[in-house]
Amino acid sequence: MDNRIKEYRKQNKITQDELAKAVDVTRQTIISLENGKYNASLQLAHKIAKYFGVMIEDLFLFEEE
Amino acid sequence: MEFRKKLKVRLYTAIAYIIIGAVFIGLSFTRLGANEMISSFGAVFAVMGIARIVQYLRITKDEESIHQREIAETDERNVMIWTKARSLAFSIYILAAALAVVVLYLMNMNFAGKIVAYNLFGFVAIYWICYFIISRKY
């Protein structure tokens, strides 16, 4: 699943560490999310979307098979 | 469970380890448990207990390190990694033990083979019991 976390993070001029602290995860989780190596749980996806003030589907690009 | 309570439980566990270790070491000086294995066992417990207390003191030195530790332990990616690692370790253990049973029987080491086989059976039985309990929960 692709996501636009990096894009939103850069737009908002915040670091990975700041985002990690804001959503209570480690920085490594943010790095893995941005690299597409890890898919966030619904709860984390909701937290990140809420932090950026966007809808989950704007941030995470769900692909139908 | 609140993280601070979790840390407290870990501290009490560490103290219990030290007590168990001390008991084993004490036993090794008596006629009842006079063998090296008992004292080594005791030393391992005591060292584990001390290491856990040192870790507890490092974590609880200030609010920030408690929070950092809580995040590291509850981070969903870390939890996933731990779960996957445990699952892989379990699979490798089952395969290695099954292979060991065959090799031990081929080498006519029937008693050792039997012990490994019972151990394997026990592990699989525990897995299915856990599966049953967890599947009822969700």
N, CA and C atoms of all chains as a GROMACS GRO file, in nm:
protein
  609
    1MET      N    1   0.085  -0.119   0.000
    1MET     CA    2   0.000   0.000   0.000
    1MET      C    3   0.089   0.125   0.000
    2ASP      N    4   0.066   0.211  -0.098
    2ASP     CA    5   0.143   0.336  -0.103
    2ASP      C    6   0.084   0.439  -0.007
    3ASN      N    7   0.167   0.536   0.028
    3ASN     CA    8   0.114   0.642   0.113
    3ASN      C    9   0.184   0.774   0.081
    4ARG      N   10   0.126   0.881   0.128
    4ARG     CA   11   0.182   1.014   0.099
    4ARG      C   12   0.232   1.082   0.227
    5ILE      N   13   0.277   1.000   0.321
    5ILE     CA   14   0.322   1.054   0.450
    5ILE      C   15   0.440   1.152   0.431
    6LYS      N   16   0.536   1.107   0.351
    6LYS     CA   17   0.657   1.191   0.331
    6LYS      C   18   0.618   1.326   0.271
    7GLU      N   19   0.527   1.318   0.173
    7GLU     CA   20   0.482   1.440   0.105
    7GLU      C   21   0.417   1.538   0.205
    8TYR      N   22   0.326   1.485   0.285
    8TYR     CA   23   0.258   1.570   0.384
    8TYR      C   24   0.355   1.620   0.490
    9ARG      N   25   0.449   1.533   0.527
    9ARG     CA   26   0.546   1.572   0.629
    9ARG      C   27   0.632   1.688   0.578
   10LYS      N   28   0.675   1.678   0.453
   10LYS     CA   29   0.759   1.785   0.396
   10LYS      C   30   0.679   1.914   0.382
   11GLN      N   31   0.553   1.898   0.338
   11GLN     CA   32   0.466   2.015   0.324
   11GLN      C   33   0.450   2.089   0.458
   12ASN      N   34   0.438   2.011   0.563
   12ASN     CA   35   0.418   2.069   0.697
   12ASN      C   36   0.549   2.103   0.768
   13LYS      N   37   0.660   2.077   0.697
   13LYS     CA   38   0.794   2.107   0.750
   13LYS      C   39   0.819   2.046   0.888
   14ILE      N   40   0.790   1.918   0.898
   14ILE     CA   41   0.820   1.851   1.025
   14ILE      C   42   0.914   1.733   0.999
   15THR      N   43   0.989   1.699   1.101
   15THR     CA   44   1.086   1.590   1.087
   15THR      C   45   1.018   1.455   1.117
   16GLN      N   46   1.087   1.349   1.079
   16GLN     CA   47   1.035   1.215   1.109
   16GLN      C   48   1.022   1.196   1.260
   17ASP      N   49   1.120   1.249   1.331
   17ASP     CA   50   1.120   1.236   1.477
   17ASP      C   51   0.999   1.306   1.539
   18GLU      N   52   0.970   1.425   1.489
   18GLU     CA   53   0.856   1.500   1.541
   18GLU      C   54   0.725   1.427   1.513
   19LEU      N   55   0.714   1.374   1.392
   19LEU     CA   56   0.592   1.300   1.357
   19LEU      C   57   0.580   1.175   1.445
   20ALA      N   58   0.694   1.106   1.461
   20ALA     CA   59   0.694   0.984   1.543
   20ALA      C   60   0.646   1.016   1.684
   21LYS      N   61   0.698   1.125   1.741
   21LYS     CA   62   0.659   1.162   1.878
   21LYS      C   63   0.511   1.199   1.884
   22ALA      N   64   0.464   1.266   1.780
   22ALA     CA   65   0.324   1.310   1.780
   22ALA      C   66   0.225   1.194   1.774
   23VAL      N   67   0.266   1.086   1.710
   23VAL     CA   68   0.172   0.973   1.697
   23VAL      C   69   0.214   0.852   1.782
   24ASP      N   70   0.310   0.875   1.874
   24ASP     CA   71   0.354   0.772   1.970
   24ASP      C   72   0.407   0.644   1.906
   25VAL      N   73   0.494   0.661   1.809
   25VAL     CA   74   0.565   0.544   1.754
   25VAL      C   75   0.714   0.579   1.747
   26THR      N   76   0.794   0.482   1.707
   26THR     CA   77   0.937   0.511   1.695
   26THR      C   78   0.964   0.576   1.558
   27ARG      N   79   1.078   0.641   1.549
   27ARG     CA   80   1.115   0.705   1.422
   27ARG      C   81   1.132   0.598   1.314
   28GLN      N   82   1.180   0.482   1.354
   28GLN     CA   83   1.201   0.374   1.257
   28GLN      C   84   1.069   0.333   1.191
   29THR      N   85   0.960   0.341   1.265
   29THR     CA   86   0.829   0.306   1.208
   29THR      C   87   0.791   0.406   1.100
   30ILE      N   88   0.818   0.534   1.126
   30ILE     CA   89   0.788   0.638   1.026
   30ILE      C   90   0.873   0.614   0.901
   31ILE      N   91   1.002   0.581   0.922
   31ILE     CA   92   1.091   0.555   0.808
   31ILE      C   93   1.037   0.437   0.726
   32SER      N   94   0.999   0.330   0.795
   32SER     CA   95   0.948   0.212   0.724
   32SER      C   96   0.817   0.242   0.651
   33LEU      N   97   0.733   0.326   0.712
   33LEU     CA   98   0.606   0.364   0.647
   33LEU      C   99   0.636   0.443   0.520
   34GLU      N  100   0.726   0.539   0.532
   34GLU     CA  101   0.758   0.624   0.416
   34GLU      C  102   0.822   0.543   0.303
   35ASN      N  103   0.900   0.442   0.341
   35ASN     CA  104   0.964   0.358   0.238
   35ASN      C  105   0.872   0.251   0.183
   36GLY      N  106   0.754   0.242   0.240
   36GLY     CA  107   0.658   0.141   0.194
   36GLY      C  108   0.691   0.000   0.239
   37LYS      N  109   0.779  -0.010   0.341
   37LYS     CA  110   0.818  -0.143   0.390
   37LYS      C  111   0.719  -0.196   0.492
   38TYR      N  112   0.641  -0.106   0.550
   38TYR     CA  113   0.549  -0.145   0.656
   38TYR      C  114   0.415  -0.075   0.635
   39ASN      N  115   0.308  -0.151   0.654
   39ASN     CA  116   0.174  -0.092   0.642
   39ASN      C  117   0.118  -0.061   0.781
   40ALA      N  118   0.070   0.061   0.796
   40ALA     CA  119   0.020   0.103   0.928
   40ALA      C  120  -0.110   0.032   0.962
   41SER      N  121  -0.133   0.014   1.092
   41SER     CA  122  -0.262  -0.039   1.136
   41SER      C  123  -0.366   0.070   1.115
   42LEU      N  124  -0.491   0.033   1.126
   42LEU     CA  125  -0.598   0.131   1.108
   42LEU      C  126  -0.587   0.242   1.212
   43GLN      N  127  -0.551   0.201   1.334
   43GLN     CA  128  -0.538   0.298   1.444
   43GLN      C  129  -0.427   0.400   1.416
   44LEU      N  130  -0.311   0.350   1.371
   44LEU     CA  131  -0.200   0.440   1.342
   44LEU      C  132  -0.231   0.528   1.220
   45ALA      N  133  -0.293   0.467   1.120
   45ALA     CA  134  -0.330   0.542   1.000
   45ALA      C  135  -0.423   0.658   1.040
   46HIS      N  136  -0.516   0.629   1.130
   46HIS     CA  137  -0.610   0.731   1.177
   46HIS      C  138  -0.536   0.842   1.252
   47LYS      N  139  -0.441   0.803   1.335
   47LYS     CA  140  -0.364   0.901   1.413
   47LYS      C  141  -0.286   0.994   1.321
   48ILE      N  142  -0.220   0.935   1.221
   48ILE     CA  143  -0.137   1.016   1.130
   48ILE      C  144  -0.226   1.110   1.046
   49ALA      N  145  -0.338   1.054   0.998
   49ALA     CA  146  -0.430   1.135   0.919
   49ALA      C  147  -0.484   1.251   1.002
   50LYS      N  148  -0.517   1.223   1.127
   50LYS     CA  149  -0.571   1.326   1.217
   50LYS      C  150  -0.464   1.433   1.242
   51TYR      N  151  -0.340   1.388   1.256
   51TYR     CA  152  -0.230   1.481   1.281
   51TYR      C  153  -0.215   1.580   1.165
   52PHE      N  154  -0.229   1.529   1.042
   52PHE     CA  155  -0.215   1.617   0.925
   52PHE      C  156  -0.348   1.685   0.888
   53GLY      N  157  -0.454   1.645   0.955
   53GLY     CA  158  -0.586   1.705   0.928
   53GLY      C  159  -0.642   1.666   0.793
   54VAL      N  160  -0.616   1.539   0.754
   54VAL     CA  161  -0.669   1.490   0.625
   54VAL      C  162  -0.745   1.359   0.648
   55MET      N  163  -0.810   1.312   0.541
   55MET     CA  164  -0.880   1.183   0.550
   55MET      C  165  -0.778   1.070   0.530
   56ILE      N  166  -0.808   0.954   0.588
   56ILE     CA  167  -0.717   0.840   0.574
   56ILE      C  168  -0.692   0.809   0.426
   57GLU      N  169  -0.800   0.814   0.346
   57GLU     CA  170  -0.782   0.778   0.204
   57GLU      C  171  -0.702   0.880   0.123
   58ASP      N  172  -0.685   1.002   0.181
   58ASP     CA  173  -0.598   1.100   0.114
   58ASP      C  174  -0.450   1.065   0.139
   59LEU      N  175  -0.428   1.004   0.254
   59LEU     CA  176  -0.292   0.975   0.297
   59LEU      C  177  -0.245   0.836   0.253
   60PHE      N  178  -0.336   0.740   0.260
   60PHE     CA  179  -0.301   0.603   0.223
   60PHE      C  180  -0.375   0.565   0.095
   61LEU      N  181  -0.299   0.516   0.000
   61LEU     CA  182  -0.358   0.485  -0.130
   61LEU      C  183  -0.388   0.336  -0.138
   62PHE      N  184  -0.513   0.303  -0.114
   62PHE     CA  185  -0.554   0.163  -0.117
   62PHE      C  186  -0.563   0.114  -0.261
   63GLU      N  187  -0.506  -0.002  -0.284
   63GLU     CA  188  -0.510  -0.059  -0.420
   63GLU      C  189  -0.604  -0.178  -0.421
   64GLU      N  190  -0.703  -0.171  -0.512
   64GLU     CA  191  -0.791  -0.287  -0.524
   64GLU      C  192  -0.728  -0.387  -0.618
   65GLU      N  193  -0.742  -0.516  -0.583
   65GLU     CA  194  -0.680  -0.619  -0.669
   65GLU      C  195  -0.757  -0.636  -0.798
   66MET      N  196  -0.256  -0.296   3.092
   66MET     CA  197  -0.191  -0.257   3.216
   66MET      C  198  -0.109  -0.130   3.193
   67GLU      N  199  -0.120  -0.039   3.284
   67GLU     CA  200  -0.044   0.085   3.271
   67GLU      C  201   0.105   0.053   3.272
   68PHE      N  202   0.183   0.128   3.195
   68PHE     CA  203   0.324   0.094   3.176
   68PHE      C  204   0.402   0.095   3.307
   69ARG      N  205   0.371   0.191   3.394
   69ARG     CA  206   0.442   0.198   3.522
   69ARG      C  207   0.417   0.073   3.606
   70LYS      N  208   0.293   0.024   3.600
   70LYS     CA  209   0.261  -0.098   3.675
   70LYS      C  210   0.340  -0.215   3.617
   71LYS      N  211   0.349  -0.217   3.483
   71LYS     CA  212   0.426  -0.321   3.414
   71LYS      C  213   0.571  -0.321   3.461
   72LEU      N  214   0.625  -0.199   3.473
   72LEU     CA  215   0.764  -0.186   3.517
   72LEU      C  216   0.780  -0.236   3.660
   73LYS      N  217   0.680  -0.204   3.744
   73LYS     CA  218   0.685  -0.250   3.884
   73LYS      C  219   0.684  -0.403   3.890
   74VAL      N  220   0.596  -0.463   3.807
   74VAL     CA  221   0.588  -0.610   3.803
   74VAL      C  222   0.724  -0.667   3.763
   75ARG      N  223   0.789  -0.601   3.666
   75ARG     CA  224   0.922  -0.646   3.622
   75ARG      C  225   1.024  -0.636   3.735
   76LEU      N  226   1.012  -0.530   3.815
   76LEU     CA  227   1.105  -0.513   3.928
   76LEU      C  228   1.086  -0.627   4.028
   77TYR      N  229   0.957  -0.657   4.060
   77TYR     CA  230   0.931  -0.766   4.156
   77TYR      C  231   0.979  -0.900   4.101
   78THR      N  232   0.963  -0.918   3.969
   78THR     CA  233   1.010  -1.043   3.906
   78THR      C  234   1.162  -1.053   3.921
   79ALA      N  235   1.230  -0.939   3.900
   79ALA     CA  236   1.376  -0.938   3.912
   79ALA      C  237   1.418  -0.974   4.054
   80ILE      N  238   1.346  -0.919   4.153
   80ILE     CA  239   1.378  -0.950   4.293
   80ILE      C  240   1.355  -1.100   4.318
   81ALA      N  241   1.245  -1.152   4.261
   81ALA     CA  242   1.216  -1.296   4.276
   81ALA      C  243   1.328  -1.380   4.215
   82TYR      N  244   1.379  -1.336   4.100
   82TYR     CA  245   1.492  -1.408   4.036
   82TYR      C  246   1.612  -1.413   4.129
   83ILE      N  247   1.642  -1.298   4.191
   83ILE     CA  248   1.759  -1.292   4.280
   83ILE      C  249   1.738  -1.386   4.399
   84ILE      N  250   1.615  -1.385   4.454
   84ILE     CA  251   1.586  -1.472   4.569
   84ILE      C  252   1.601  -1.619   4.527
   85ILE      N  253   1.542  -1.654   4.412
   85ILE     CA  254   1.552  -1.793   4.364
   85ILE      C  255   1.700  -1.830   4.342
   86GLY      N  256   1.774  -1.737   4.282
   86GLY     CA  257   1.917  -1.760   4.259
   86GLY      C  258   1.991  -1.783   4.389
   87ALA      N  259   1.961  -1.699   4.489
   87ALA     CA  260   2.027  -1.711   4.619
   87ALA      C  261   1.993  -1.846   4.684
   88VAL      N  262   1.865  -1.887   4.671
   88VAL     CA  263   1.823  -2.016   4.728
   88VAL      C  264   1.901  -2.130   4.664
   89PHE      N  265   1.912  -2.125   4.530
   89PHE     CA  266   1.985  -2.231   4.459
   89PHE      C  267   2.132  -2.233   4.498
   90ILE      N  268   2.190  -2.112   4.508
   90ILE     CA  269   2.333  -2.105   4.546
   90ILE      C  270   2.348  -2.159   4.688
   91GLY      N  271   2.255  -2.119   4.777
   91GLY     CA  272   2.258  -2.169   4.914
   91GLY      C  273   2.246  -2.321   4.918
   92LEU      N  274   2.155  -2.374   4.835
   92LEU     CA  275   2.134  -2.520   4.830
   92LEU      C  276   2.260  -2.593   4.786
   93SER      N  277   2.336  -2.528   4.698
   93SER     CA  278   2.456  -2.594   4.646
   93SER      C  279   2.561  -2.617   4.755
   94PHE      N  280   2.549  -2.541   4.866
   94PHE     CA  281   2.644  -2.559   4.977
   94PHE      C  282   2.598  -2.669   5.073
   95THR      N  283   2.475  -2.715   5.056
   95THR     CA  284   2.426  -2.820   5.146
   95THR      C  285   2.446  -2.957   5.079
   96ARG      N  286   2.426  -3.061   5.158
   96ARG     CA  287   2.443  -3.197   5.103
   96ARG      C  288   2.331  -3.227   5.002
   97LEU      N  289   2.216  -3.162   5.027
   97LEU     CA  290   2.097  -3.186   4.944
   97LEU      C  291   2.120  -3.150   4.797
   98GLY      N  292   2.188  -3.039   4.776
   98GLY     CA  293   2.204  -2.996   4.635
   98GLY      C  294   2.348  -2.974   4.597
   99ALA      N  295   2.435  -3.055   4.655
   99ALA     CA  296   2.578  -3.032   4.630
   99ALA      C  297   2.618  -3.076   4.490
  100ASN      N  298   2.587  -2.996   4.393
  100ASN     CA  299   2.644  -3.019   4.260
  100ASN      C  300   2.656  -2.887   4.185
  101GLU      N  301   2.744  -2.888   4.087
  101GLU     CA  302   2.777  -2.765   4.016
  101GLU      C  303   2.660  -2.707   3.939
  102MET      N  304   2.573  -2.796   3.892
  102MET     CA  305   2.462  -2.750   3.810
  102MET      C  306   2.368  -2.659   3.890
  103ILE      N  307   2.344  -2.698   4.016
  103ILE     CA  308   2.254  -2.617   4.100
  103ILE      C  309   2.313  -2.478   4.124
  104SER      N  310   2.443  -2.472   4.152
  104SER     CA  311   2.503  -2.339   4.178
  104SER      C  312   2.506  -2.256   4.050
  105SER      N  313   2.532  -2.320   3.935
  105SER     CA  314   2.533  -2.245   3.807
  105SER      C  315   2.393  -2.192   3.777
  106PHE      N  316   2.294  -2.277   3.803
  106PHE     CA  317   2.155  -2.239   3.784
  106PHE      C  318   2.122  -2.117   3.869
  107GLY      N  319   2.164  -2.122   3.993
  107GLY     CA  320   2.142  -2.012   4.087
  107GLY      C  321   2.211  -1.886   4.040
  108ALA      N  322   2.335  -1.900   3.993
  108ALA     CA  323   2.412  -1.783   3.947
  108ALA      C  324   2.343  -1.718   3.827
  109VAL      N  325   2.292  -1.802   3.736
  109VAL     CA  326   2.223  -1.749   3.617
  109VAL      C  327   2.100  -1.668   3.660
  110PHE      N  328   2.022  -1.724   3.752
  110PHE     CA  329   1.902  -1.653   3.802
  110PHE      C  330   1.941  -1.520   3.866
  111ALA      N  331   2.045  -1.526   3.952
  111ALA     CA  332   2.085  -1.404   4.024
  111ALA      C  333   2.133  -1.297   3.926
  112VAL      N  334   2.213  -1.337   3.828
  112VAL     CA  335   2.265  -1.240   3.730
  112VAL      C  336   2.150  -1.181   3.648
  113MET      N  337   2.053  -1.268   3.610
  113MET     CA  338   1.936  -1.219   3.535
  113MET      C  339   1.859  -1.116   3.617
  114GLY      N  340   1.842  -1.146   3.745
  114GLY     CA  341   1.770  -1.055   3.835
  114GLY      C  342   1.841  -0.922   3.848
  115ILE      N  343   1.973  -0.927   3.866
  115ILE     CA  344   2.051  -0.804   3.881
  115ILE      C  345   2.045  -0.722   3.751
  116ALA      N  346   2.059  -0.791   3.638
  116ALA     CA  347   2.054  -0.722   3.508
  116ALA      C  348   1.920  -0.652   3.489
  117ARG      N  349   1.812  -0.718   3.532
  117ARG     CA  350   1.679  -0.659   3.518
  117ARG      C  351   1.661  -0.538   3.609
  118ILE      N  352   1.720  -0.545   3.727
  118ILE     CA  353   1.710  -0.430   3.819
  118ILE      C  354   1.787  -0.312   3.762
  119VAL      N  355   1.906  -0.339   3.707
  119VAL     CA  356   1.986  -0.231   3.645
  119VAL      C  357   1.906  -0.168   3.532
  120GLN      N  358   1.842  -0.254   3.451
  120GLN     CA  359   1.761  -0.204   3.340
  120GLN      C  360   1.644  -0.119   3.392
  121TYR      N  361   1.580  -0.167   3.501
  121TYR     CA  362   1.468  -0.094   3.561
  121TYR      C  363   1.513   0.045   3.606
  122LEU      N  364   1.631   0.050   3.671
  122LEU     CA  365   1.681   0.178   3.721
  122LEU      C  366   1.713   0.273   3.606
  123ARG      N  367   1.764   0.217   3.497
  123ARG     CA  368   1.795   0.302   3.380
  123ARG      C  369   1.667   0.357   3.317
  124ILE      N  370   1.566   0.272   3.309
  124ILE     CA  371   1.439   0.316   3.247
  124ILE      C  372   1.370   0.421   3.332
  125THR      N  373   1.372   0.401   3.463
  125THR     CA  374   1.294   0.489   3.551
  125THR      C  375   1.372   0.611   3.601
  126LYS      N  376   1.487   0.637   3.537
  126LYS     CA  377   1.567   0.750   3.588
  126LYS      C  378   1.498   0.886   3.568
  127ASP      N  379   1.419   0.899   3.461
  127ASP     CA  380   1.338   1.020   3.445
  127ASP      C  381   1.213   0.992   3.359
  128GLU      N  382   1.124   1.088   3.357
  128GLU     CA  383   0.995   1.072   3.287
  128GLU      C  384   1.015   1.046   3.137
  129GLU      N  385   1.114   1.117   3.080
  129GLU     CA  386   1.138   1.106   2.936
  129GLU      C  387   1.180   0.964   2.899
  130SER      N  388   1.270   0.906   2.979
  130SER     CA  389   1.314   0.770   2.943
  130SER      C  390   1.202   0.668   2.964
  131ILE      N  391   1.113   0.692   3.061
  131ILE     CA  392   0.998   0.602   3.079
  131ILE      C  393   0.910   0.610   2.954
  132HIS      N  394   0.885   0.733   2.908
  132HIS     CA  395   0.800   0.753   2.791
  132HIS      C  396   0.862   0.691   2.666
  133GLN      N  397   0.994   0.713   2.650
  133GLN     CA  398   1.066   0.656   2.535
  133GLN      C  399   1.055   0.504   2.534
  134ARG      N  400   1.072   0.446   2.652
  134ARG     CA  401   1.066   0.300   2.663
  134ARG      C  402   0.926   0.249   2.632
  135GLU      N  403   0.826   0.322   2.681
  135GLU     CA  404   0.687   0.282   2.656
  135GLU      C  405   0.658   0.284   2.506
  136ILE      N  406   0.705   0.389   2.440
  136ILE     CA  407   0.685   0.398   2.294
  136ILE      C  408   0.755   0.282   2.223
  137ALA      N  409   0.880   0.255   2.264
  137ALA     CA  410   0.956   0.147   2.199
  137ALA      C  411   0.886   0.012   2.218
  138GLU      N  412   0.826  -0.008   2.335
  138GLU     CA  413   0.764  -0.137   2.364
  138GLU      C  414   0.624  -0.152   2.306
  139THR      N  415   0.558  -0.039   2.283
  139THR     CA  416   0.422  -0.048   2.231
  139THR      C  417   0.415  -0.015   2.082
  140ASP      N  418   0.528   0.025   2.026
  140ASP     CA  419   0.532   0.058   1.884
  140ASP      C  420   0.484  -0.062   1.801
  141GLU      N  421   0.386  -0.038   1.714
  141GLU     CA  422   0.323  -0.152   1.645
  141GLU      C  423   0.418  -0.227   1.552
  142ARG      N  424   0.514  -0.154   1.494
  142ARG     CA  425   0.611  -0.222   1.406
  142ARG      C  426   0.702  -0.314   1.490
  143ASN      N  427   0.745  -0.265   1.606
  143ASN     CA  428   0.827  -0.349   1.695
  143ASN      C  429   0.749  -0.472   1.739
  144VAL      N  430   0.622  -0.451   1.775
  144VAL     CA  431   0.539  -0.564   1.819
  144VAL      C  432   0.527  -0.668   1.707
  145MET      N  433   0.508  -0.617   1.583
  145MET     CA  434   0.498  -0.708   1.468
  145MET      C  435   0.629  -0.786   1.450
  146ILE      N  436   0.742  -0.716   1.465
  146ILE     CA  437   0.873  -0.782   1.448
  146ILE      C  438   0.890  -0.891   1.555
  147TRP      N  439   0.855  -0.859   1.680
  147TRP     CA  440   0.868  -0.958   1.788
  147TRP      C  441   0.780  -1.080   1.759
  148THR      N  442   0.657  -1.053   1.714
  148THR     CA  443   0.564  -1.163   1.687
  148THR      C  444   0.616  -1.251   1.574
  149LYS      N  445   0.665  -1.186   1.467
  149LYS     CA  446   0.717  -1.263   1.354
  149LYS      C  447   0.841  -1.342   1.393
  150ALA      N  448   0.928  -1.279   1.473
  150ALA     CA  449   1.052  -1.347   1.515
  150ALA      C  450   1.017  -1.469   1.600
  151ARG      N  451   0.919  -1.454   1.690
  151ARG     CA  452   0.878  -1.567   1.775
  151ARG      C  453   0.821  -1.679   1.689
  152SER      N  454   0.739  -1.640   1.593
  152SER     CA  455   0.676  -1.738   1.505
  152SER      C  456   0.782  -1.814   1.424
  153LEU      N  457   0.879  -1.741   1.372
  153LEU     CA  458   0.986  -1.804   1.294
  153LEU      C  459   1.071  -1.895   1.383
  154ALA      N  460   1.103  -1.846   1.503
  154ALA     CA  461   1.183  -1.927   1.596
  154ALA      C  462   1.109  -2.057   1.629
  155PHE      N  463   0.978  -2.048   1.648
  155PHE     CA  464   0.896  -2.166   1.678
  155PHE      C  465   0.904  -2.265   1.561
  156SER      N  466   0.887  -2.215   1.438
  156SER     CA  467   0.892  -2.302   1.320
  156SER      C  468   1.029  -2.369   1.307
  157ILE      N  469   1.135  -2.290   1.328
  157ILE     CA  470   1.270  -2.347   1.317
  157ILE      C  471   1.292  -2.453   1.424
  158TYR      N  472   1.244  -2.423   1.546
  158TYR     CA  473   1.261  -2.519   1.656
  158TYR      C  474   1.190  -2.650   1.624
  159ILE      N  475   1.068  -2.640   1.575
  159ILE     CA  476   0.990  -2.761   1.544
  159ILE      C  477   1.063  -2.845   1.437
  160LEU      N  478   1.112  -2.779   1.332
  160LEU     CA  479   1.184  -2.850   1.225
  160LEU      C  480   1.312  -2.914   1.278
  161ALA      N  481   1.389  -2.835   1.355
  161ALA     CA  482   1.516  -2.885   1.408
  161ALA      C  483   1.493  -3.003   1.502
  162ALA      N  484   1.390  -2.992   1.587
  162ALA     CA  485   1.362  -3.100   1.682
  162ALA      C  486   1.316  -3.225   1.608
  163ALA      N  487   1.232  -3.208   1.505
  163ALA     CA  488   1.186  -3.324   1.428
  163ALA      C  489   1.304  -3.393   1.360
  164LEU      N  490   1.394  -3.313   1.307
  164LEU     CA  491   1.515  -3.368   1.243
  164LEU      C  492   1.602  -3.440   1.346
  165ALA      N  493   1.614  -3.378   1.464
  165ALA     CA  494   1.696  -3.437   1.571
  165ALA      C  495   1.641  -3.572   1.612
  166VAL      N  496   1.508  -3.584   1.620
  166VAL     CA  497   1.446  -3.712   1.659
  166VAL      C  498   1.488  -3.822   1.560
  167VAL      N  499   1.477  -3.792   1.432
  167VAL     CA  500   1.512  -3.891   1.328
  167VAL      C  501   1.660  -3.929   1.339
  168VAL      N  502   1.745  -3.827   1.349
  168VAL     CA  503   1.891  -3.852   1.356
  168VAL      C  504   1.926  -3.933   1.481
  169LEU      N  505   1.867  -3.897   1.595
  169LEU     CA  506   1.897  -3.968   1.720
  169LEU      C  507   1.854  -4.114   1.713
  170TYR      N  508   1.738  -4.139   1.651
  170TYR     CA  509   1.694  -4.278   1.639
  170TYR      C  510   1.786  -4.355   1.543
  171LEU      N  511   1.828  -4.290   1.436
  171LEU     CA  512   1.920  -4.355   1.341
  171LEU      C  513   2.054  -4.388   1.407
  172MET      N  514   2.092  -4.303   1.505
  172MET     CA  515   2.219  -4.326   1.575
  172MET      C  516   2.200  -4.416   1.697
  173ASN      N  517   2.083  -4.478   1.706
  173ASN     CA  518   2.050  -4.568   1.818
  173ASN      C  519   2.052  -4.501   1.954
  174MET      N  520   2.034  -4.369   1.954
  174MET     CA  521   2.027  -4.297   2.083
  174MET      C  522   1.878  -4.279   2.115
  175ASN      N  523   1.814  -4.393   2.142
  175ASN     CA  524   1.669  -4.395   2.157
  175ASN      C  525   1.617  -4.310   2.273
  176PHE      N  526   1.690  -4.316   2.385
  176PHE     CA  527   1.644  -4.241   2.502
  176PHE      C  528   1.642  -4.090   2.475
  177ALA      N  529   1.754  -4.042   2.418
  177ALA     CA  530   1.762  -3.898   2.385
  177ALA      C  531   1.656  -3.862   2.280
  178GLY      N  532   1.637  -3.951   2.184
  178GLY     CA  533   1.536  -3.929   2.079
  178GLY      C  534   1.397  -3.917   2.138
  179LYS      N  535   1.372  -4.004   2.238
  179LYS     CA  536   1.241  -4.003   2.304
  179LYS      C  537   1.218  -3.871   2.378
  180ILE      N  538   1.322  -3.824   2.445
  180ILE     CA  539   1.310  -3.698   2.521
  180ILE      C  540   1.281  -3.581   2.425
  181VAL      N  541   1.354  -3.577   2.315
  181VAL     CA  542   1.332  -3.469   2.217
  181VAL      C  543   1.191  -3.480   2.158
  182ALA      N  544   1.149  -3.605   2.131
  182ALA     CA  545   1.015  -3.626   2.073
  182ALA      C  546   0.905  -3.580   2.170
  183TYR      N  547   0.920  -3.613   2.299
  183TYR     CA  548   0.822  -3.570   2.399
  183TYR      C  549   0.819  -3.418   2.408
  184ASN      N  550   0.940  -3.360   2.402
  184ASN     CA  551   0.952  -3.215   2.408
  184ASN      C  552   0.879  -3.150   2.290
  185LEU      N  553   0.900  -3.209   2.174
  185LEU     CA  554   0.835  -3.160   2.052
  185LEU      C  555   0.683  -3.171   2.065
  186PHE      N  556   0.639  -3.287   2.114
  186PHE     CA  557   0.496  -3.310   2.132
  186PHE      C  558   0.439  -3.207   2.230
  187GLY      N  559   0.513  -3.183   2.338
  187GLY     CA  560   0.469  -3.085   2.439
  187GLY      C  561   0.454  -2.946   2.379
  188PHE      N  562   0.551  -2.907   2.298
  188PHE     CA  563   0.548  -2.776   2.235
  188PHE      C  564   0.426  -2.760   2.145
  189VAL      N  565   0.403  -2.864   2.062
  189VAL     CA  566   0.290  -2.858   1.969
  189VAL      C  567   0.158  -2.856   2.048
  190ALA      N  568   0.153  -2.935   2.156
  190ALA     CA  569   0.032  -2.938   2.239
  190ALA      C  570   0.005  -2.800   2.299
  191ILE      N  571   0.113  -2.736   2.350
  191ILE     CA  572   0.099  -2.602   2.409
  191ILE      C  573   0.051  -2.503   2.302
  192TYR      N  574   0.105  -2.518   2.180
  192TYR     CA  575   0.063  -2.430   2.071
  192TYR      C  576  -0.088  -2.441   2.048
  193TRP      N  577  -0.139  -2.564   2.039
  193TRP     CA  578  -0.282  -2.582   2.012
  193TRP      C  579  -0.369  -2.535   2.128
  194ILE      N  580  -0.320  -2.553   2.250
  194ILE     CA  581  -0.396  -2.503   2.366
  194ILE      C  582  -0.404  -2.349   2.359
  195CYS      N  583  -0.288  -2.286   2.329
  195CYS     CA  584  -0.285  -2.139   2.317
  195CYS      C  585  -0.376  -2.093   2.204
  196TYR      N  586  -0.370  -2.167   2.093
  196TYR     CA  587  -0.454  -2.132   1.977
  196TYR      C  588  -0.601  -2.135   2.016
  197PHE      N  589  -0.639  -2.240   2.089
  197PHE     CA  590  -0.779  -2.255   2.130
  197PHE      C  591  -0.820  -2.140   2.222
  198ILE      N  592  -0.736  -2.109   2.319
  198ILE     CA  593  -0.768  -2.002   2.416
  198ILE      C  594  -0.778  -1.866   2.343
  199ILE      N  595  -0.680  -1.837   2.258
  199ILE     CA  596  -0.679  -1.707   2.189
  199ILE      C  597  -0.795  -1.696   2.091
  200SER      N  598  -0.825  -1.807   2.021
  200SER     CA  599  -0.935  -1.801   1.923
  200SER      C  600  -1.071  -1.779   1.991
  201ARG      N  601  -1.082  -1.820   2.116
  201ARG     CA  602  -1.208  -1.793   2.189
  201ARG      C  603  -1.218  -1.648   2.230
  202LYS      N  604  -1.102  -1.586   2.246
  202LYS     CA  605  -1.097  -1.446   2.290
  202LYS      C  606  -1.137  -1.350   2.176
  203TYR      N  607  -1.100  -1.385   2.053
  203TYR     CA  608  -1.127  -1.294   1.940
  203TYR      C  609  -1.236  -1.348   1.848
   0.00000   0.00000   0.00000
